[in-house]
Amino acid sequence: MTPETSLDVLSFAQAYDLRQLARTAEDFVLMNFPCVSSTPKFLDLSLDQLLWFLRSDALYILNELEAFEGALRWLNADRAQRLGEAEKVLRSIRFPLMSGRELKRVRAVDFMEKPGRFYDLLVESLSSIPPGRPTMERLPCRIRTTEKVLVICGGDSLTSNMAMRCPSRELRFAHRFLSGVGLVKQVEWRYLGEFPDGPRFRHAVVVMGNMLYVVGGKQYYGVRDTLTTAFDPMQGSWERLADMSCGRSYFAAVCAGGLLYAMGGSSNDQYCMDSVECYDPAANVWRLSHPLPAALCGQAACVLDGTIYVSGGCDGSCRCLTALLQYHPKHPPTQWAPMQEERAGHVMEALRGQLYVAGGLRWRDGHGGYADQLTCEVYSPRLDTWTLLSPLPHAHVVAASVVLQGELYVLGGYSHNTYRDTHLVHSYHPGQDRWICLGTMPQAYADLRACVLSVRRAAVIPTPP
């Protein structure tokens, strides 16, 4: 599906009552609205179809001006006939979410000028903003958000008196990200559930078919877990699954070909391991897979175009590595171009056909010990080369990461230089090569994990007051 074909697919699906296909096409339009609204087919939408998209909380746009510009194209395509419906269209635009600069561009449109009924509509909408500095709860309209949400799982943090560390068993999701006019960027977090078998950190999470699999980790300092559990976010239920053959923490796990792979990590009697285990959900069994070429812990892994990649990590001598491996379950891994910087305890995600790595630790040359690794890199499989990107503005060691709506998110972790946990959430947009702080987590966590899930819509969208 492309922006040019998505609306044709939607029309076809609706004509033949193909509901799943129609939902897929609708989701595509919502996620790619600026591109779709620039196509000729968009101008042929009926009023009801246009209003459905504009009124959706799942409309993914960088700012509300993009929704207004799409509506304006539709109105201008047949202004003589459609201007009579303009009030309905404009009431679907969330003007209170616009900045002053964006509102200036709205007022520059001829029929929005003062005086006039559409100018009055704009003033009416803006007058609903409460006085003073508005908060998320006091905004007159809902922030747009998709049904797929960012979920954070477990981790550990300092207690309020800073006397000890306390592992977490909670799952929370980001209901919405707020960065409106006069507002400090912040995230509204909501409770999703908790692990049924106690707290967990230095674990791994994998999503298969919108089921969250939680593997290994530690419940407290000392013993590594073999536990595997699965969480259904639509039902809010947990299922206990088969155990791994050995306890693992500080390891990597991915899903490929419908199977879950747990790779390397630390065990009760080993600082790092080379073993790899494969979990088959259909049979509920773990089987040994081809080992890594060397023992590793603190490495990162992800899947790109069906291929498993493993980067960095610490070896048996506790040194951080630059290696990039292509893992094959049935034969030895392939070595590709090494990263420009060594790192362990970092994150790696696949985005736009490339691999992005960020954060972690590096070895402090000449001084011994570890230091924060702030550099970020991107790998091109086609060219087999790494390119340095803008560095992280803040240390994120053993942080969580996800890809959401075309951006890389890095959450939490700690700074090895200061030994302080962080509660910051940073996002990276490849087209802009810059990091933006989106707000904070409920508290500062390290050794946590994150994923993207579809949750019950009743949980995502609150009941209006």
C-alpha positions in Angstrom: 0.0 0.0 0.0 1.2 3.5 -0.8 -0.3 7.0 -0.2 -1.5 7.0 -3.9 -3.3 3.6 -3.6 -4.5 3.6 0.0 -7.8 5.3 -0.7 -8.5 3.1 -3.7 -7.9 0.0 -1.5 -10.2 1.5 1.1 -13.0 2.1 -1.4 -12.6 -1.5 -2.7 -12.7 -3.0 0.8 -15.8 -1.0 1.7 -17.6 -1.9 -1.5 -17.1 -5.6 -0.9 -17.4 -5.5 2.9 -13.8 -6.6 3.5 -13.6 -5.3 7.0 -10.1 -6.3 7.9 -8.7 -4.8 4.7 -10.7 -1.7 5.3 -9.3 -1.3 8.8 -5.8 -1.8 7.4 -6.3 0.9 4.8 -7.8 3.3 7.3 -4.9 2.8 9.6 -2.5 3.4 6.7 -4.3 6.7 5.9 -4.2 7.8 9.6 -0.5 7.0 9.9 0.4 8.7 6.6 -2.1 11.5 6.5 0.2 14.4 5.2 1.3 12.2 2.3 -2.2 10.9 1.5 -3.8 14.3 1.7 -1.4 15.5 -1.1 -2.7 12.9 -3.6 -5.5 13.5 -6.1 -7.7 10.7 -4.7 -7.9 12.5 -1.4 -9.8 15.4 -3.0 -12.5 12.9 -4.0 -13.3 11.9 -0.4 -16.9 12.4 0.7 -17.5 14.8 3.5 -18.3 12.0 5.9 -15.0 10.2 5.1 -13.0 13.4 5.5 -14.6 14.1 8.9 -13.9 10.6 10.1 -10.2 11.0 9.4 -10.0 14.5 10.9 -11.9 13.6 14.0 -9.8 10.5 14.7 -7.6 10.5 17.8 -5.3 8.1 15.9 -4.5 10.7 13.2 -0.7 10.8 13.2 0.5 14.3 12.3 3.5 16.3 13.5 1.3 19.2 14.3 -2.4 20.2 14.0 -1.5 22.5 11.1 -1.1 19.4 8.9 -4.7 18.4 9.6 -5.8 22.0 8.7 -3.8 22.0 5.5 -5.3 18.7 4.4 -8.8 20.0 5.1 -8.0 23.2 3.2 -6.9 21.2 0.1 -10.2 19.3 0.1 -12.2 22.5 0.5 -10.3 24.3 -2.3 -10.8 21.4 -4.7 -14.4 22.5 -5.2 -14.8 25.6 -3.1 -18.1 26.7 -4.6 -19.8 23.5 -3.5 -17.8 22.7 -0.4 -17.5 26.0 1.4 -21.1 25.4 2.7 -19.6 22.4 4.6 -16.6 24.3 5.8 -17.9 24.8 9.3 -18.2 21.0 9.9 -14.7 20.5 8.6 -13.2 23.3 10.6 -14.8 22.1 13.8 -12.9 18.9 13.3 -9.6 20.8 13.6 -8.1 21.1 17.1 -7.0 24.8 17.0 -6.1 24.9 20.7 -3.2 22.5 20.0 -1.6 25.0 17.5 1.3 27.3 18.3 1.1 31.0 17.6 3.1 30.7 14.4 0.7 28.0 13.1 -2.4 30.0 14.0 -0.9 32.9 12.0 -0.8 30.7 8.9 -4.4 29.7 9.5 -5.5 33.3 9.7 -3.6 34.0 6.4 -6.2 31.9 4.5 -8.7 34.3 2.9 -11.9 32.9 4.3 -10.4 32.7 7.8 -9.7 36.5 8.0 -11.4 38.9 10.3 -14.3 39.6 10.3 -16.3 36.5 9.2 -18.1 33.4 10.6 -15.0 31.2 10.2 -12.8 33.7 12.0 -15.5 33.7 14.8 -15.4 29.8 14.8 -11.6 30.0 15.3 -12.0 32.5 18.2 -14.6 30.3 19.8 -12.4 27.3 19.6 -9.4 29.2 21.1 -11.5 30.7 23.9 -12.1 27.3 25.3 -8.4 27.2 26.5 -8.4 27.7 30.3 -6.5 30.7 31.6 -3.0 30.3 32.9 -0.7 27.4 31.9 -3.0 24.6 30.7 -2.4 21.0 31.7 -3.3 17.8 29.8 -6.4 17.4 32.0 -7.6 21.0 31.3 -7.1 21.1 27.6 -10.5 21.6 25.7 -9.6 18.9 23.2 -7.9 15.5 23.3 -4.3 15.1 22.1 -4.2 12.8 19.1 -2.7 9.3 19.8 -2.5 6.0 18.0 -4.0 2.8 19.3 -0.5 1.3 19.3 1.2 2.6 22.5 4.6 2.6 24.0 4.8 0.3 27.1 7.5 0.2 29.7 8.1 -3.0 31.7 9.9 -3.5 35.0 13.3 -2.1 35.7 14.7 -0.9 39.0 15.2 2.4 40.7 16.3 4.0 44.0 13.8 4.3 46.8 12.6 7.7 47.8 15.2 7.9 50.7 17.9 6.7 48.3 18.9 4.0 50.8 18.4 1.0 48.4 17.4 0.0 44.9 13.9 -1.4 44.4 12.9 -3.5 41.3 9.6 -2.9 39.7 6.8 -5.3 38.6 4.7 -2.7 36.8 3.7 -2.2 33.2 2.8 1.3 32.1 1.9 2.8 28.8 2.2 6.3 27.3 -1.4 7.4 26.8 -0.2 10.6 25.1 2.7 13.0 24.5 1.9 16.6 25.2 3.8 19.6 23.7 1.2 22.2 23.0 1.2 26.0 23.3 2.8 27.2 26.6 3.2 23.6 27.8 6.3 21.9 29.0 6.8 18.6 27.1 5.4 15.8 29.1 4.1 12.3 28.9 0.8 11.0 30.4 1.5 7.5 31.7 -1.2 5.0 32.6 -1.2 1.7 34.5 -1.4 -1.4 32.3 -0.7 -4.3 34.7 2.1 -6.0 36.6 4.2 -9.1 36.4 2.4 -12.0 38.1 5.6 -13.5 39.4 7.3 -10.6 41.1 9.5 -7.7 40.0 11.9 -8.0 37.2 14.9 -6.1 35.7 17.7 -6.9 33.3 15.1 -9.1 31.5 14.1 -9.1 27.9 10.7 -8.6 26.2 9.5 -9.6 22.7 6.2 -9.0 21.0 4.7 -11.6 18.7 1.2 -11.2 17.4 0.5 -8.5 19.9 1.4 -10.9 22.8 4.1 -9.6 25.1 6.7 -12.3 26.1 8.8 -11.5 29.2 11.9 -13.6 29.5 14.6 -14.1 32.2 16.1 -11.2 34.1 16.4 -10.9 37.9 13.9 -10.5 40.6 16.5 -9.1 43.0 20.3 -8.8 43.0 21.9 -12.3 42.8 19.8 -15.0 41.2 19.0 -14.9 37.4 15.6 -16.2 36.4 14.6 -18.8 33.8 11.0 -17.6 33.8 9.0 -17.0 30.7 5.6 -15.4 30.8 3.2 -14.1 28.1 0.8 -11.1 28.5 -2.3 -10.4 26.4 -2.8 -6.6 26.5 -6.3 -6.9 25.0 -7.5 -9.2 27.8 -5.1 -8.1 30.6 -4.2 -11.7 31.3 -0.9 -13.6 31.9 0.1 -17.1 31.0 3.0 -19.0 32.5 5.2 -20.7 29.8 8.1 -23.1 29.7 11.3 -22.1 31.5 14.6 -21.6 29.7 17.4 -24.1 30.4 19.4 -21.6 32.4 18.9 -18.2 34.1 19.9 -15.2 32.0 20.1 -11.5 32.6 21.7 -8.6 30.7 21.0 -10.4 27.5 19.2 -9.8 24.1 16.1 -11.4 22.7 14.3 -11.1 19.4 11.5 -12.6 17.4 12.2 -14.0 13.9 10.2 -16.4 11.8 7.6 -16.8 14.6 10.3 -18.0 17.1 11.8 -16.2 20.1 15.6 -16.3 20.5 17.4 -15.5 23.8 21.1 -14.9 23.2 24.0 -14.7 25.5 23.9 -12.8 28.7 25.0 -13.4 32.3 24.1 -16.6 34.2 24.5 -17.6 37.9 28.0 -18.9 37.4 29.1 -17.1 34.3 29.7 -13.4 33.6 28.8 -13.9 30.0 27.7 -16.8 27.8 27.7 -17.8 24.1 24.6 -20.0 24.2 21.4 -19.2 22.4 18.0 -20.7 23.1 15.0 -20.7 20.8 11.4 -20.8 22.0 8.6 -22.2 19.9 5.2 -20.7 21.1 3.2 -23.4 19.3 4.9 -26.2 21.2 5.8 -24.3 24.3 9.3 -25.6 24.3 12.8 -24.2 24.4 15.5 -25.7 22.2 19.2 -24.9 21.9 20.2 -23.0 18.8 23.6 -22.3 17.2 25.8 -20.4 19.7 27.3 -16.9 19.3 30.9 -16.8 18.1 32.0 -15.6 21.6 30.5 -15.2 25.0 28.6 -11.9 25.3 26.5 -9.9 27.8 25.1 -6.4 27.4 24.8 -6.8 23.7 21.8 -5.4 21.6 19.9 -7.3 19.0 17.1 -6.6 16.5 15.6 -7.9 13.3 15.8 -6.1 10.0 14.1 -7.6 6.9 13.8 -11.0 8.6 17.5 -11.1 9.6 18.8 -11.0 13.2 21.6 -8.6 13.9 23.7 -8.4 17.2 25.9 -5.5 18.1 28.5 -4.7 20.7 28.3 -6.1 24.2 31.0 -7.1 26.8 33.3 -10.1 26.3 34.8 -12.3 28.9 37.5 -9.7 29.7 34.8 -7.1 30.4 35.8 -5.0 27.4 33.2 -3.3 25.2 33.1 -4.4 21.6 32.4 -2.8 18.2 31.3 -6.0 16.4 28.2 -6.4 14.3 27.0 -9.9 13.7 24.4 -11.4 11.4 23.0 -14.3 13.4 22.0 -17.5 11.7 20.1 -20.1 13.8 21.6 -23.1 12.0 25.1 -22.1 11.1 27.9 -19.7 12.3 27.2 -15.9 12.4 28.5 -13.6 9.7 30.7 -10.6 10.7 29.9 -7.3 9.1 31.5 -3.9 9.4 32.2 -3.0 13.0 30.7 0.1 14.6 32.9 3.2 14.8 32.5 3.2 18.6 32.6 0.4 21.1 29.5 0.0 23.3 27.6 -2.3 25.7 24.4 -1.8 27.6 23.2 0.2 24.5 20.1 0.1 22.4 19.6 -1.0 18.7 16.5 -0.7 16.6 15.6 -1.2 12.9 14.2 1.9 11.2 13.8 2.8 7.6 15.8 -0.2 6.4 18.8 0.7 8.6 20.1 -0.2 12.1 20.3 2.6 14.7 22.5 2.2 17.8 22.6 4.7 20.7 23.9 5.1 24.2 25.5 2.5 26.5 29.0 2.2 28.0 32.5 2.5 26.6 35.9 1.6 28.0 37.7 4.6 29.4 41.1 4.5 27.6 44.1 5.3 29.7 42.0 5.5 32.9 40.4 2.1 33.2 36.8 1.4 33.9 33.7 2.4 32.0 32.3 5.8 30.9 29.1 6.9 29.3 28.8 6.4 25.5 26.8 9.2 24.0 27.6 8.7 20.4 24.9 7.3 18.0 25.4 5.5 14.7 23.4 4.2 11.8 24.3 1.1 9.7 23.4 0.6 6.1 23.2 -3.1 5.2 23.3 -2.2 1.5 26.6 -0.3 1.9 27.9 -2.2 4.9 29.0 1.1 6.5 28.3 2.9 9.7 27.7 6.7 9.9 27.9 8.8 13.1 24.8 10.8 14.0 24.0 13.5 16.5 25.0 12.3 20.0 22.6 11.7 22.8 22.1 14.9 24.9 22.0 12.7 28.1 23.5 9.4 29.1 21.2 6.3 28.7 23.0 3.1 30.0 20.9 -0.1 30.1 18.0 2.0 28.8 14.8 0.8 27.0 14.1 1.6 23.3 11.3 1.2 20.7 10.5 2.5 17.3 7.1 4.3 17.2 5.6 6.3 14.4 8.9 6.5 12.4 11.0 7.7 15.4 13.5 6.0 17.7 12.7 6.4 21.4 15.2 5.9 24.2 13.9 5.7 27.8 15.5 5.7 31.2 18.7 4.0 32.1 21.5 5.6 34.1 24.7 7.6 33.8 27.9 5.6 34.7 29.8 8.9 35.1 27.5 10.1 37.8 25.8 6.8 38.9 22.4 8.6 38.7 19.3 7.0 37.1 17.4 9.1 34.5 13.7 9.4 34.0 14.1 11.2 30.6 12.5 10.1 27.3 14.3 11.1 24.2 13.3 10.6 20.6 15.3 10.7 17.4 13.8 11.6 14.0 16.1 10.4 11.1 15.0 13.2 8.8 16.1 15.9 11.2 19.2 14.2 12.8 18.4 15.6 16.2 17.3 14.4 19.6 14.2 15.8 21.4 13.3 15.4 25.0 9.6 14.4 25.1 9.2 14.4 28.8 9.8 11.9 31.6 8.8 8.5 32.9 6.8 8.0 36.1 10.2 7.8 37.8 13.8 7.1 37.0 14.3 3.5 36.0 17.4 1.5 34.8 17.5 -2.0 33.4 13.9 -1.6 32.1 12.4 -2.8 28.8 9.9 -1.2 26.4 7.8 -2.3 23.5 4.8 -1.2 21.4 1.4 -2.9 21.8 -2.2 -2.4 20.8 -4.2 -2.1 24.0 -7.9 -2.0 24.8 -9.3 1.1 23.3 -11.1 1.8 26.5 -7.8 2.1 28.2 -6.3 4.4 25.6 -9.2 6.8 25.3 -10.6 8.0 28.6 -14.4 8.4 29.0 -15.2 12.1 28.4 -16.3 14.0 31.5 
